[in-house]
Amino acid sequence: MSVKVLIATDKPFAAEAVTGIREVVEQAGFELVLLEKYTEKKQLLDAVANVDAAIIRSDIFDKEVLDAARDLKIVVRAGAGYDNIDLDAATANGICVMNTPGQNANAVAELALGMAVYAVRNFYNGTSGSELGGKKIGIHAYGNVGRNVARIAKGFNMEVYAYDPFFPAEALEKEGVKAVGSAEELYSACQFVSLHIPATAETKNSINYSLLSKMPKKAVLINTARKEVIDEAEMVKFMEERTDFKYVTDIMPSNHAEMTEKFAGRYFSTPKKMGAQTAEANINAGIAAAKQIVDFIKNGNEKFRVNK
């Protein structure tokens, strides 16, 4: 029996990405199974029942789905974040979970800087705004996306700072980025902060009133990471007090209606997560996922494994 590789996407890949994935899968002698725009969980449960591998995007692979996937050996999230997959359940079922780090990094970084421009130009409402050039931008977590934000920000002639406890300060300095020793120091120094931290037990609700209060006048927070890292109630409290502050994000908060009503002209959220929504990122991440599956099944390569 041939190896079956499922693409399960309620938000489908671009047609070019599916074509590229199919070429990689079929050249390896595997069979491609497609589940796109599904509307019920049962469709997903039925689809995973007899496949060996799966490529997903933001689709939820919880314990129920993973338990139903009796033959599944590997699932790859086409993108960087993987909090839509129950890692413990995957491990318990002997399933390898991978992501595709870096494949959508430029797309997210371009969006972050685009949102910064949108904010300082007063959401293009016709009034006089300000420029990014000469301003300080802080990058909170210096991974693949953060590095690309730094590259693009330098093109705007911004001063780039970063805080990442897992990235050596001397390595940051070599890349022309000013390293700081704490999140508090980063937020105190920079008029702009671009968020790239994952949603973990340590980071959830960590962007709170106390931290935001350290930001200078006319500050802008750009969040293309996860909504869970924002303490939404404290964000409202802070923005009520600091009428100079702007918040732009591509992850709609739970209190979007309240934010829109209270902070018109200072708050903006895209309707859906937009960071990786480019044709290029879509294609790159999908094909990378397919190649990782082939390499794992044929050679046992677990380089991008994220579960234990």
N, C-alpha and C positions, 0 to 999 in steps of 0.2 A: 504493500500500500504506500502511496506517495504521501509525503508530508503536506499537510494542509495549513495554509497561512490565511488567517482571517483579517480583513480590514473591517473594523467595526467603528463607524463614525456617524453620529447623529448630525454633526456638521461635516459634510464630506470634504475630502481633499479636492484640490483642483484636478481636473481631468488629466493634465500633464503629469501630476504627481502619481496618480493611479497607474498611468501608463508606465512610468518609470519603475514603480514598485513591481508591477506585473513582470516587467522585463527581468528584474533582479531575481524574483521568485521563480519564474519559469526557467530561466537559464540555469538555476540550481537544480532543476528537476522537480520542483515543488509545485503544488496546486494552489491557486489563489481563490479565496472565497470572499465575496463582497457583501457587506451589510451597510447600506447607506440610508440616511434620513429615517431611521427607525423611530417609531413613535411610542412603543410599549416595551417595557423591560422584558416581557416574555419573548419578544423577538430576539433580544440579545441572549437570553438564557438558552434559547433553542440553537442559536448560531454558534455558541461556544462549546456546545455539547460534544462535538467530535472533531475539533481542530487541534493542531499541535502547537500553533503559535498565533499570536494576535498583535495587530498594530492598532493603537487607539489614539485619540486626541484628548479631549476633555471628558470622554465617556467614563462613567462610574463603574469601576471594577471592584465591587464590594465583596464581602464573604459569600453572599448568595451566588453571585456570578462566578466567582472563582471555584466554589464547590461544585457548580454545575459543569465546569470545564474539566471533564474527567481525563482528557488526554493532553491538556495544555501543559507545555513545558516552559514556555517563555511568553511574556507580554511586554511589548515595548511601547512606551508613551512617546509619541512623536512630538517632542518638545522638551523643555527643561524641567518644569514642575511635574510632580507625580503624586500629589496628595489626593488625587482621585482614585488611587489604587490602594486597597487594603494590604499593606506589606506583610503584616503578621499572618493573614490568611493565606497569602501567596506562599510564604515560607513554609507554613504548616502543610501546604499541599505540594510542596516540592517544585514550585513554579519560580523561575527566575524573572525578576522585574528589572527592566532597563529604561533609561531615558536617552535622549539624543542631545546632550549638552552642546551648546554653541551654534546649533543649526539655525536658530531663529534670533540669535543675539543681536545682529545688526538691525533686524526689523524692529525689535523692541526698543533698542537704543534710539533709532530714528524717531520713533513715536514719542519717546520721552522728551527729546529735544524739541520736537514739533509742538508738543503740549506746553513746553516752557515758553516758546515763542507766542503761542496762542494766549497764554495767561498774561504775559507782560504787554501784549498788544490789546489788552482789555477785551479779549474774545472777539476781536475784529468788529467792535461796535461803532467804529468811526471816530472815537476819541483818541487823544494823544497818549501813547504808551511809552514804554522804555525799551532799552536794548539789552541783549545778553552780554555783549562785549565788555570786558573789564570787570565783570561780576564774578563772584565766587560760587562755584557749584560743588556741593558735597555728594559723594557717591556712597550710599550706605549699603555695603557689601560689594566687594570688587571681584565678581566672577566674570563669566563670559560677557554678560550684558553690561555690567559695570565698566569693563575695559573698553567696550565699544562706545559707551556714553562718554568716557574720558576722551577718546579719540575725536569724536564729533565735537564735543564741547571746546576742545583746543582749537578747532577750526573756527569757532565763534569768538576766539580770543578770550575765553573764560579762564579763570584760575581754578584748577581742579584739585579738590581735596578728597580724601577717601578714608573710611573707617571699615576695617575688616580684620577681626582678631585672628583669622586663619590665613591672612596674607601678610608675609613679612614686610615690615616698614621699609627696609632697604630696597626691596624689589619694587615697591610703589615709587620710591624716590627715583629709581633708575628709569621709570617710565614717565618721569616728569609730573608725578602726582604727589601732592603734599600729604604725608601720612599723619593721622591724628590718633591719639590713644584711647578715645572713647566716643560713644555716640553723642554724649553731651557736648564734647569739644567740637564735634563736626557740626552739630546744629547751631551752636553758638557762633561759629566762624562764618557760616555760609548763608547767603540770601536765598539760594536755591538748594534743595536737597532732592536727589533722585533715589527712590527706594527700590532695593533689589534683594531684600532679605526673604527667605522662605518662611512659610507658616509652620512654626514648630511650637512645642510647649513653652519654649523660652521666649519666642518672639511674638506670640499672639497677644494683641492689645498693648504691645510695648511702645507703640507710637502714641503717646498719651499727652495729657495737658502739661505735665512737668517738662517733658522733652521739647514739645513744640514751643513752650514759653521762652525757651532759650534762643529762638531764632530772631534775627535782627528785623528791623522794620521793613515792610514791603516784601516779606518772605513768600516763597512759593514752594509748596511740597508737591512733588510729582510721584505718583504711585502707579507703577506698572508691575508690581510684585503680586501681593495677595491682599484681599480686603480684610482678612482676619488679623493682620498685623496692626490695624488701626483700632484704637479704642474709640468707637464711633460716638458714644455719649460725651466723652471728654473732648473730642474734636469739635462737637457742637458748642460746648462750653467755651472752648478756646476761641472759636471763630466769632462767637457773640461778643467777646471782649476785645479781640484784635481785628478791627475792621479793615486793617491794611493787608491782612493775610489772605492768600489764595490757595486753593486745593484743587488739583486736577488729577484725574485718575482714569484708567481704562477698566477698573473693576467696580461696578456699581455697588455702592454701600447699601446695607439693609435699610438705612434711613434716608434713602435718596430723595423721597418726596419732601421730607422735612428740610434737608440741605438745600434743595432747589428753591423752596419757598423762602427760607430765611436768608440765603446767601447768594441771591441772584447777582451775577456779575463778579462773583468771587469763587464760585464753585462750578466745576464741570466734570461730568462723567460720560463716557461713551455708553451706548445702550448695551453692548456686549464686550467681552474681553477682546481687545484689538491688537495686542502687542505682536502676536505672531501672524496676524491676518494679512500676509502679503503672498503673492504668487511664489516669490523666490523662497521664502521661509517654508511655505507649505510643501514645495517640491523637495527642498533640501532635507527637511526633517523626515518626510515620508520615505525617501529613498535611503537615507541613513538608517532608518528603522529596519527596512527590509534587509539591508546588507548586514546589520548586526544579528538579525535572526538567522540568516544563512551561515554566518561565521560561528554563531553559537551552536547550531545544530550539527554542522559539519566538523567543526574544530574545537568546540567546547570553550570558545573565547567568551569570558565574562567581564571584559574590561569595563563596561558601563553598567554593571549590576548595581542596584541601589538597595536591595534587600539582603538579609543575611542568609 
